[in-house]
Amino acid sequence: MEIKPTIKRFLIRFFIAGLLYASFMAWFSYSEGDPFHIWRFLFNAIFFGGFMGAVGVWEQKALLKYNKK
């Protein structure tokens, strides 16, 4: 089963950007003395990862539209 390039780009950016952002935020909170909260980590990963994934899909569609002209 082949995955569409837009969905593949969304998933890759979702996981990479979301996990990196959540890791940095968890490290920053932990360095300030706050304990690690798994729910905060998951929220940051899902919210930011979803946002960056959506931006990646929009960017890919815009590039494809621009290259067709």
DSSP file (Angstrom, degrees, kcal/mol; ACC not computed):
  #  RESIDUE AA STRUCTURE BP1 BP2  ACC     N-H-->O    O-->H-N    N-H-->O    O-->H-N    TCO  KAPPA ALPHA  PHI   PSI    X-CA   Y-CA   Z-CA
    1    1 A M              0   0    0      0, 0.0     2,-0.4     0, 0.0     0, 0.0   0.000 360.0 360.0 360.0 125.9    0.0    0.0    0.0
    2    2 A E        -     0   0    0      1,-0.0     2,-0.4     0, 0.0     0, 0.0  -0.725 360.0-140.0 -93.1 135.2    1.5    3.3   -1.1
    3    3 A I        -     0   0    0     -2,-0.4    -1,-0.0     1,-0.1     5,-0.0  -0.781  26.7-110.0 -93.9 136.9    1.1    6.4    1.1
    4    4 A K     >  -     0   0    0     -2,-0.4     4,-2.6     1,-0.1     5,-0.2  -0.325  25.1-120.7 -62.0 146.0    0.4    9.7   -0.6
    5    5 A P  H  > S+     0   0    0      0, 0.0     4,-2.5     0, 0.0     5,-0.2   0.845 111.6  53.9 -59.5 -34.2    3.3   12.2   -0.5
    6    6 A T  H  > S+     0   0    0      2,-0.2     4,-2.1     1,-0.2     5,-0.1   0.906 111.4  44.1 -68.5 -39.5    1.2   14.8    1.3
    7    7 A I  H  > S+     0   0    0      2,-0.2     4,-2.6     1,-0.2     5,-0.2   0.896 113.3  51.6 -70.5 -39.2    0.3   12.4    4.0
    8    8 A K  H  X S+     0   0    0     -4,-2.6     4,-2.4     2,-0.2     5,-0.2   0.925 111.1  47.6 -62.1 -44.5    3.8   11.1    4.3
    9    9 A R  H  X S+     0   0    0     -4,-2.5     4,-2.5    -5,-0.2     5,-0.3   0.910 111.4  51.7 -63.1 -41.7    5.2   14.6    4.6
   10   10 A F  H  X S+     0   0    0     -4,-2.1     4,-2.7     1,-0.2    -2,-0.2   0.942 111.9  45.7 -59.7 -48.4    2.5   15.4    7.3
   11   11 A L  H  X S+     0   0    0     -4,-2.6     4,-2.5     2,-0.2     5,-0.3   0.900 113.2  49.0 -65.2 -41.5    3.4   12.3    9.3
   12   12 A I  H  X S+     0   0    0     -4,-2.4     4,-2.5    -5,-0.2     5,-0.3   0.950 116.6  41.4 -63.6 -48.2    7.2   12.9    9.1
   13   13 A R  H  X>S+     0   0    0     -4,-2.5     4,-1.9    -5,-0.2     5,-0.6   0.870 112.5  56.6 -67.7 -35.2    6.9   16.5   10.1
   14   14 A F  H  X5S+     0   0    0     -4,-2.7     4,-1.6    -5,-0.3     5,-0.3   0.951 114.4  37.1 -58.8 -51.0    4.3   15.7   12.8
   15   15 A F  H  X5S+     0   0    0     -4,-2.5     4,-2.1     3,-0.2     5,-0.3   0.933 121.5  42.5 -71.8 -45.9    6.6   13.2   14.5
   16   16 A I  H  X5S+     0   0    0     -4,-2.5     4,-2.2    -5,-0.3     5,-0.2   0.971 121.6  37.8 -67.1 -53.4    9.9   15.0   14.1
   17   17 A A  H  X5S+     0   0    0     -4,-1.9     4,-2.5    -5,-0.3     5,-0.3   0.913 118.5  49.7 -66.3 -42.5    8.8   18.6   14.9
   18   18 A G  H  X<S+     0   0    0     -4,-1.6     4,-2.4    -5,-0.6     5,-0.2   0.924 114.0  43.4 -64.2 -45.2    6.3   17.5   17.6
   19   19 A L  H  X S+     0   0    0     -4,-2.1     4,-2.2    -5,-0.3    -1,-0.2   0.884 115.1  48.9 -70.7 -37.5    8.8   15.3   19.5
   20   20 A L  H  X S+     0   0    0     -4,-2.2     4,-2.5    -5,-0.3     5,-0.2   0.942 114.2  45.5 -65.3 -46.0   11.7   17.8   19.2
   21   21 A Y  H  X S+     0   0    0     -4,-2.5     4,-2.5    -5,-0.2     5,-0.2   0.936 114.6  47.6 -62.6 -46.2    9.5   20.7   20.4
   22   22 A A  H  X S+     0   0    0     -4,-2.4     4,-2.4    -5,-0.3    -1,-0.2   0.881 111.5  51.6 -64.1 -37.2    8.0   18.6   23.3
   23   23 A S  H  X S+     0   0    0     -4,-2.2     4,-2.6     2,-0.2    -1,-0.2   0.928 111.2  46.8 -65.6 -44.6   11.5   17.4   24.3
   24   24 A F  H  X S+     0   0    0     -4,-2.5     4,-2.5     2,-0.2    -2,-0.2   0.904 113.5  48.7 -63.8 -40.3   12.9   21.0   24.4
   25   25 A M  H  X S+     0   0    0     -4,-2.5     4,-2.5     2,-0.2    -2,-0.2   0.897 112.2  48.4 -66.8 -39.1    9.9   22.2   26.4
   26   26 A A  H  X S+     0   0    0     -4,-2.4     4,-2.6     2,-0.2    -2,-0.2   0.912 112.5  48.8 -66.0 -41.7   10.2   19.3   28.8
   27   27 A W  H  X S+     0   0    0     -4,-2.6     4,-2.3     2,-0.2    -2,-0.2   0.915 111.7  49.5 -63.4 -42.5   13.9   20.0   29.2
   28   28 A F  H  X S+     0   0    0     -4,-2.5     4,-1.0     2,-0.2    -2,-0.2   0.920 113.5  45.5 -63.4 -44.2   13.2   23.7   29.8
   29   29 A S  H  <>S+     0   0    0     -4,-2.5     5,-2.1     1,-0.2     3,-0.4   0.908 113.3  49.9 -65.4 -41.1   10.6   23.0   32.4
   30   30 A Y  H ><5S+     0   0    0     -4,-2.6     3,-1.2     1,-0.2    -1,-0.2   0.861 106.6  55.6 -66.4 -35.2   12.8   20.4   34.1
   31   31 A S  H 3<5S+     0   0    0     -4,-2.3    -1,-0.2     1,-0.3    -2,-0.2   0.757 104.4  54.5 -69.8 -23.0   15.7   22.9   34.2
   32   32 A E  T 3<5S-     0   0    0     -4,-1.0    -1,-0.3    -3,-0.4    -2,-0.2   0.452 127.4 -98.7 -87.8  -0.9   13.5   25.4   36.0
   33   33 A G  T < 5S+     0   0    0     -3,-1.2    -3,-0.2     1,-0.3    -2,-0.1   0.406  79.0 134.2 102.9  -2.0   12.7   22.8   38.7
   34   34 A D      < -     0   0    0     -5,-2.1    -1,-0.3    -6,-0.2    -2,-0.1  -0.550  57.3-114.8 -77.6 144.3    9.3   21.6   37.5
   35   35 A P        -     0   0    0      0, 0.0     2,-0.3     0, 0.0    -1,-0.1  -0.367  38.6 -91.0 -73.3 161.2    8.7   17.9   37.5
   36   36 A F        -     0   0    0     -6,-0.1     2,-0.5    -2,-0.1   -10,-0.0  -0.577  39.6-163.2 -74.6 129.7    8.2   16.0   34.2
   37   37 A H     >  -     0   0    0     -2,-0.3     4,-2.1     1,-0.1     5,-0.1  -0.967  11.2-159.8-117.6 117.5    4.5   15.8   33.2
   38   38 A I  H  > S+     0   0    0     -2,-0.5     4,-2.6     1,-0.2     5,-0.2   0.858  92.4  54.3 -64.7 -35.7    3.7   13.2   30.5
   39   39 A W  H  > S+     0   0    0      2,-0.2     4,-2.4     1,-0.2    -1,-0.2   0.880 108.6  48.1 -68.4 -37.1    0.4   15.0   29.7
   40   40 A R  H  > S+     0   0    0      2,-0.2     4,-2.6     1,-0.2    -1,-0.2   0.907 112.1  50.5 -66.6 -41.0    2.1   18.3   29.0
   41   41 A F  H  X S+     0   0    0     -4,-2.1     4,-2.5     2,-0.2    -2,-0.2   0.935 112.7  45.6 -60.9 -47.4    4.7   16.5   26.9
   42   42 A L  H  X S+     0   0    0     -4,-2.6     4,-2.8     2,-0.2     5,-0.3   0.899 112.3  51.1 -64.9 -41.1    2.0   14.7   24.8
   43   43 A F  H  X S+     0   0    0     -4,-2.4     4,-2.9     2,-0.2     5,-0.3   0.939 112.2  46.5 -61.2 -46.9    0.0   17.9   24.4
   44   44 A N  H  X>S+     0   0    0     -4,-2.6     4,-2.0     1,-0.2     5,-0.5   0.918 114.7  47.6 -61.6 -43.2    3.0   19.8   23.2
   45   45 A A  H  X5S+     0   0    0     -4,-2.5     4,-1.7    -5,-0.2     5,-0.2   0.925 117.6  40.6 -65.1 -45.1    4.0   17.0   20.8
   46   46 A I  H  X5S+     0   0    0     -4,-2.8     4,-2.3     3,-0.2     5,-0.2   0.933 119.0  44.1 -71.6 -46.0    0.5   16.6   19.4
   47   47 A F  H  X5S+     0   0    0     -4,-2.9     4,-2.0    -5,-0.3    -3,-0.2   0.967 122.0  35.9 -65.7 -53.7   -0.4   20.3   19.2
   48   48 A F  H  X5S+     0   0    0     -4,-2.0     4,-2.6    -5,-0.3     5,-0.2   0.893 118.4  51.8 -69.7 -38.9    2.9   21.6   17.7
   49   49 A G  H  X<S+     0   0    0     -4,-1.7     4,-2.4    -5,-0.5    -1,-0.2   0.904 110.5  48.5 -63.5 -41.4    3.4   18.5   15.6
   50   50 A G  H  X S+     0   0    0     -4,-2.3     4,-2.2    -5,-0.2    -1,-0.2   0.898 112.0  49.5 -64.0 -40.5    0.0   18.8   14.1
   51   51 A F  H  X S+     0   0    0     -4,-2.0     4,-2.1    -5,-0.2    -2,-0.2   0.935 113.7  44.5 -64.4 -46.4    0.5   22.5   13.4
   52   52 A M  H  X S+     0   0    0     -4,-2.6     4,-2.1     1,-0.2    -2,-0.2   0.852 112.0  53.5 -68.8 -34.1    3.9   21.9   11.7
   53   53 A G  H  X S+     0   0    0     -4,-2.4     4,-2.0    -5,-0.2    -1,-0.2   0.911 109.1  48.5 -64.6 -41.8    2.5   18.9    9.8
   54   54 A A  H  X S+     0   0    0     -4,-2.2     4,-2.4     1,-0.2    -2,-0.2   0.886 110.5  51.2 -65.4 -39.0   -0.4   21.1    8.4
   55   55 A V  H  X S+     0   0    0     -4,-2.1     4,-2.7     1,-0.2    -1,-0.2   0.893 108.5  52.9 -63.9 -39.0    2.1   23.8    7.5
   56   56 A G  H  X S+     0   0    0     -4,-2.1     4,-2.3     2,-0.2    -2,-0.2   0.893 109.6  47.3 -63.8 -40.4    4.2   21.1    5.6
   57   57 A V  H  X S+     0   0    0     -4,-2.0     4,-2.4     2,-0.2     5,-0.2   0.924 113.2  48.5 -66.7 -44.1    1.2   20.0    3.6
   58   58 A W  H  X S+     0   0    0     -4,-2.4     4,-2.3     1,-0.2    -2,-0.2   0.911 112.0  50.0 -60.9 -42.1    0.2   23.6    2.8
   59   59 A E  H  X S+     0   0    0     -4,-2.7     4,-2.3     2,-0.2    -2,-0.2   0.908 110.8  48.8 -63.6 -42.5    3.8   24.2    1.7
   60   60 A Q  H  X S+     0   0    0     -4,-2.3     4,-2.5     2,-0.2    -2,-0.2   0.914 111.7  48.7 -65.4 -42.7    4.0   21.2   -0.5
   61   61 A K  H  X S+     0   0    0     -4,-2.4     4,-2.3     1,-0.2    -1,-0.2   0.895 111.5  50.1 -64.2 -39.5    0.7   22.0   -2.2
   62   62 A A  H  X S+     0   0    0     -4,-2.3     4,-2.5    -5,-0.2    -2,-0.2   0.905 111.1  48.8 -65.7 -40.7    1.8   25.6   -2.8
   63   63 A L  H  X S+     0   0    0     -4,-2.3     4,-2.5     2,-0.2    -2,-0.2   0.906 111.5  49.1 -65.8 -41.0    5.1   24.4   -4.3
   64   64 A L  H  X S+     0   0    0     -4,-2.5     4,-1.2     2,-0.2    -2,-0.2   0.908 112.8  47.6 -63.7 -40.8    3.3   21.9   -6.6
   65   65 A K  H  X S+     0   0    0     -4,-2.3     4,-0.7     1,-0.2    -2,-0.2   0.896 113.3  48.5 -66.5 -40.3    0.9   24.6   -7.7
   66   66 A Y  H >< S+     0   0    0     -4,-2.5     3,-0.7     1,-0.2    -2,-0.2   0.885 109.7  51.7 -67.5 -39.0    3.8   27.0   -8.3
   67   67 A N  H 3< S+     0   0    0     -4,-2.5    -1,-0.2     1,-0.2    -2,-0.2   0.726 102.1  60.8 -72.6 -21.8    5.8   24.5  -10.3
   68   68 A K  H 3<        0   0    0     -4,-1.2    -1,-0.2     1,-0.2    -2,-0.2   0.724 360.0 360.0 -75.7 -21.3    2.9   23.7  -12.6
   69   69 A K    <<        0   0    0     -3,-0.7    -1,-0.2    -4,-0.7    -2,-0.2   0.480 360.0 360.0 -75.2 360.0    2.7   27.3  -13.8
